[in-house]
Amino acid sequence: MSTHKVTVEWQKDMAFKGTSGGHEIMMDADEQVGGHNLGSRPKPLLLVAAGGCTGMDIIPILKKMQVVPDYFNMVVEGVVSEEHPRQYTSMHITFEFRGKDLPFEKLQKAVSLSQDKYCGVSATLKKAMPVSWEIKILE
């Protein structure tokens, strides 16, 4: 078993600097609640992490299948509860691909492998809420 460790250092007001593997991520609140909009809000970073994790699975899987899209993008949406704690109640990922003669069944297999077997972020989030996904091949 391994452990990940990050640091989150208060900068000023509502701003915090997260450091992971030597990379910095700024987080802040908007001006209405005392922040200065110096970075992302923490909650959406969960969605970014989910997209990054599954994307880093999918590309190598597709390369092994000899499928390399011209374009690959993920739109990750989280529905936030109205009551406190304001948490995600569901997440939906739209996998967008563009390329010539992309085999849908291979795209679907790569996404399924990531979502059902490999992506640790999605696996963690699935314990807290429903996670759904779809594939779109863009023209």
Residue pairs with C-beta under 8 A, 6 or more apart in sequence:
4 20
6 18
6 19
6 20
7 18
7 19
8 16
8 17
8 18
8 19
8 27
9 16
9 17
9 18
9 19
10 16
11 17
11 26
11 38
13 28
13 34
13 35
13 36
14 28
14 29
14 33
14 34
14 35
14 36
15 26
15 27
15 28
15 35
15 36
15 38
15 39
16 26
16 27
16 28
16 42
17 24
17 25
17 26
17 27
18 24
18 25
18 26
18 27
19 25
25 39
25 40
25 45
26 38
26 39
26 40
27 39
27 40
27 41
27 42
27 45
28 35
28 36
28 37
28 38
28 39
28 40
28 41
29 35
29 37
29 41
30 37
31 37
40 48
43 78
43 80
43 86
43 88
44 78
46 78
46 88
46 121
46 125
47 76
47 77
47 78
47 91
48 76
49 121
50 76
50 91
50 93
50 119
50 121
50 122
50 125
50 131
51 74
51 76
51 93
52 121
53 119
53 120
53 121
53 122
54 74
54 93
54 111
54 114
54 115
54 119
54 121
54 122
55 72
55 74
57 110
57 113
57 114
57 118
57 119
58 72
58 95
58 110
58 111
58 114
59 72
61 109
61 110
61 113
61 114
62 68
62 69
62 106
62 107
62 110
65 106
65 109
65 110
67 102
67 103
67 106
67 107
67 110
68 99
69 97
69 98
69 99
69 102
70 98
70 99
70 100
71 96
71 97
71 98
71 99
71 138
72 95
72 96
72 97
72 98
73 95
73 96
74 93
74 94
74 95
74 96
75 93
75 94
75 96
76 91
76 92
76 93
76 94
77 91
77 92
77 93
77 94
78 88
78 90
78 91
79 88
79 89
79 90
79 91
80 86
80 87
80 88
80 89
81 87
81 88
81 89
87 128
88 125
88 128
88 129
89 129
90 129
90 130
90 131
90 132
91 125
91 129
91 130
91 131
91 132
92 131
92 132
92 133
92 134
93 115
93 131
93 132
93 133
93 134
94 133
94 134
94 135
94 136
95 107
95 111
95 133
95 134
95 135
95 136
96 136
96 138
97 107
97 135
97 136
97 137
97 138
98 137
98 138
98 139
102 137
104 135
104 137
107 135
107 137
108 135
111 133
111 135
114 122
115 122
115 131
115 133
122 131
125 131
